[in-house]
Amino acid sequence: MWQKLTKDEILQEVYRRGYKYGREYRVCSQCTLLTVLEVFGIQADELVKAVTGFAGGIGRTGETCGAYCAGVMALGLFYGRDIQTMKHPKPEDGPIPGHEIEKGLGRLIKNLRARFIEEYGSVLCNDIEKKVIGRSFDKWDPKDRIEKDRLGGHTTKCPMVIGKATQWISELIVDEERGKK
């Protein structure tokens, strides 16, 4: 499906879907990964399940943003080293099997990180909350969760972060895939 769309159409669709999922389902890591997988036609229920723990800055700690973590995972799914390369390297792969694969993926992740830094000044959940909501929240405190909701955390602010993250991830994938041709 995505191959028939323009880059702008893809970026509009992932933002729309990511924002919608963020409002409906809340868990930023799952919403981000699910959006990217759906738009690029990949069925990977177990991966969406696996990223649950990245929400709220990994285990609700406020550390690395779940949407960013999901982006790293999505890029790895597309461009990471596979098991065959890892376990059964060819002699021409050199001393580090798949090293060029890892460097290429690292370049994409560095680009994604730069987008987060440019937009939010950080890849940390607490810092991003401060930037978009005005303060960070204790993700374990029920009163703080209510306050975050009152300030639009799960209705507009975090869904916007998810939408932008899905755009940045998808743009990297589209540019990489279309640049190969």
C-alpha positions as CSV (number, residue, x, y, z in Angstrom):
1,M,0.0,0.0,0.0
2,W,2.6,2.6,1.0
3,Q,4.5,2.2,-2.2
4,K,1.6,3.7,-4.1
5,L,1.4,6.8,-1.8
6,T,3.5,9.9,-2.0
7,K,5.8,10.7,0.8
8,D,3.5,13.5,2.0
9,E,0.5,11.2,1.9
10,I,2.4,8.6,4.0
11,L,3.5,11.3,6.5
12,Q,0.0,12.6,6.8
13,E,-1.5,9.1,7.3
14,V,1.0,8.1,10.0
15,Y,0.5,11.3,11.9
16,R,-3.3,10.9,11.7
17,R,-3.2,7.3,12.8
18,G,-0.5,7.7,15.5
19,Y,-2.4,10.7,17.0
20,K,-5.6,8.8,17.0
21,Y,-4.1,5.7,18.5
22,G,-2.4,7.8,21.2
23,R,-5.8,9.2,22.2
24,E,-7.5,5.9,22.1
25,Y,-4.9,3.5,23.5
26,R,-2.5,5.8,25.4
27,V,0.6,3.6,25.5
28,C,3.0,5.7,23.4
29,S,5.4,2.9,22.5
30,Q,2.7,0.5,21.3
31,C,0.9,3.3,19.4
32,T,4.0,4.4,17.6
33,L,5.2,0.9,16.6
34,L,1.7,-0.2,15.6
35,T,1.2,2.8,13.4
36,V,4.5,2.3,11.5
37,L,3.9,-1.5,11.1
38,E,0.4,-1.0,9.8
39,V,1.3,1.7,7.3
40,F,4.2,-0.4,6.0
41,G,2.1,-3.5,5.9
42,I,3.9,-5.6,8.5
43,Q,2.0,-7.9,10.8
44,A,4.0,-8.2,14.1
45,D,1.6,-8.6,17.1
46,E,4.4,-10.0,19.3
47,L,6.6,-6.9,18.7
48,V,3.7,-4.6,19.6
49,K,3.2,-6.6,22.8
50,A,7.0,-6.5,23.5
51,V,7.2,-2.7,23.4
52,T,4.5,-2.2,26.1
53,G,7.2,-1.8,28.8
54,F,8.7,1.2,27.0
55,A,5.7,3.4,27.9
56,G,6.1,6.3,30.3
57,G,9.8,6.4,29.7
58,I,10.5,2.7,30.1
59,G,8.5,1.1,32.9
60,R,6.9,4.5,33.8
61,T,10.3,5.8,35.0
62,G,10.2,9.0,32.9
63,E,13.5,8.0,31.2
64,T,13.8,7.3,27.5
65,C,10.6,8.2,25.6
66,G,8.6,5.2,24.6
67,A,7.8,6.6,21.2
68,Y,11.6,7.0,20.6
69,C,12.3,3.5,21.8
70,A,9.6,2.1,19.4
71,G,11.2,4.1,16.6
72,V,14.5,2.5,17.3
73,M,12.8,-0.9,17.3
74,A,10.9,-0.1,14.0
75,L,14.1,1.0,12.3
76,G,15.9,-2.2,13.6
77,L,13.1,-4.3,12.2
78,F,13.7,-2.8,8.8
79,Y,17.4,-2.4,8.8
80,G,18.9,-4.5,11.6
81,R,21.2,-7.5,11.5
82,D,19.3,-10.7,11.1
83,I,19.9,-14.0,12.9
84,Q,21.6,-15.6,9.9
85,T,24.2,-12.7,9.7
86,M,24.7,-12.8,13.5
87,K,25.1,-16.5,13.9
88,H,26.6,-17.6,10.6
89,P,28.7,-14.8,9.2
90,K,30.5,-15.0,5.8
91,P,34.3,-14.6,5.9
92,E,34.0,-11.4,3.9
93,D,31.9,-9.9,6.7
94,G,35.1,-9.3,8.6
95,P,35.6,-9.6,12.4
96,I,32.3,-8.1,13.3
97,P,29.5,-9.8,11.4
98,G,27.0,-7.3,10.0
99,H,29.1,-4.3,11.2
100,E,28.1,-2.3,8.1
101,I,24.4,-3.1,8.8
102,E,24.8,-1.9,12.4
103,K,26.5,1.3,11.2
104,G,23.7,2.0,8.7
105,L,21.1,1.5,11.3
106,G,23.1,3.7,13.7
107,R,23.0,6.5,11.2
108,L,19.2,6.3,11.0
109,I,18.8,6.2,14.8
110,K,21.1,9.1,15.1
111,N,18.9,11.0,12.7
112,L,15.8,10.1,14.6
113,R,17.4,11.2,17.9
114,A,18.4,14.5,16.3
115,R,14.7,15.1,15.4
116,F,13.7,14.5,19.0
117,I,16.4,16.8,20.3
118,E,15.5,19.5,17.8
119,E,11.8,19.4,18.7
120,Y,11.9,18.6,22.4
121,G,15.5,19.2,23.5
122,S,15.7,15.6,24.7
123,V,14.7,11.9,24.2
124,L,13.7,11.6,27.8
125,C,10.0,11.3,28.6
126,N,10.1,13.6,31.6
127,D,11.9,16.3,29.6
128,I,9.4,15.9,26.7
129,E,6.5,16.3,29.1
130,K,8.0,19.5,30.5
131,K,8.3,20.8,27.0
132,V,4.8,20.0,25.7
133,I,2.8,20.0,29.0
134,G,4.8,22.4,31.2
135,R,5.9,19.8,33.8
136,S,6.7,16.2,34.2
137,F,4.6,13.7,36.1
138,D,5.1,10.7,38.4
139,K,3.7,8.0,36.2
140,W,2.9,5.9,39.3
141,D,1.0,8.5,41.2
142,P,-2.7,8.3,40.5
143,K,-3.2,12.0,41.3
144,D,-0.4,13.0,38.9
145,R,-2.0,10.8,36.2
146,I,-5.3,12.6,36.7
147,E,-3.5,16.0,36.5
148,K,-1.7,15.0,33.3
149,D,-5.0,14.1,31.8
150,R,-6.5,17.4,32.9
151,L,-3.7,19.2,31.2
152,G,-4.3,17.3,27.9
153,G,-1.5,14.8,28.4
154,H,-3.3,11.9,26.9
155,T,-5.8,13.8,24.7
156,T,-3.6,16.1,22.8
157,K,0.0,16.4,24.0
158,C,1.3,12.8,24.0
159,P,-0.7,11.9,20.9
160,M,1.1,14.8,19.2
161,V,4.4,13.4,20.2
162,I,3.4,10.0,18.9
163,G,2.2,11.5,15.6
164,K,5.5,13.4,15.1
165,A,7.6,10.4,16.0
166,T,5.7,8.2,13.5
167,Q,6.3,10.8,10.9
168,W,10.0,11.0,11.6
169,I,10.4,7.2,11.6
170,S,8.4,6.8,8.5
171,E,10.2,9.5,6.7
172,L,13.5,7.8,7.4
173,I,12.1,4.5,6.1
174,V,10.6,6.0,2.9
175,D,13.8,7.9,2.2
176,E,15.9,4.8,2.7
177,E,13.6,2.5,0.6
178,R,13.1,5.0,-2.2
179,G,16.8,5.9,-2.2
180,K,17.7,2.3,-2.9
181,K,16.0,2.4,-6.3
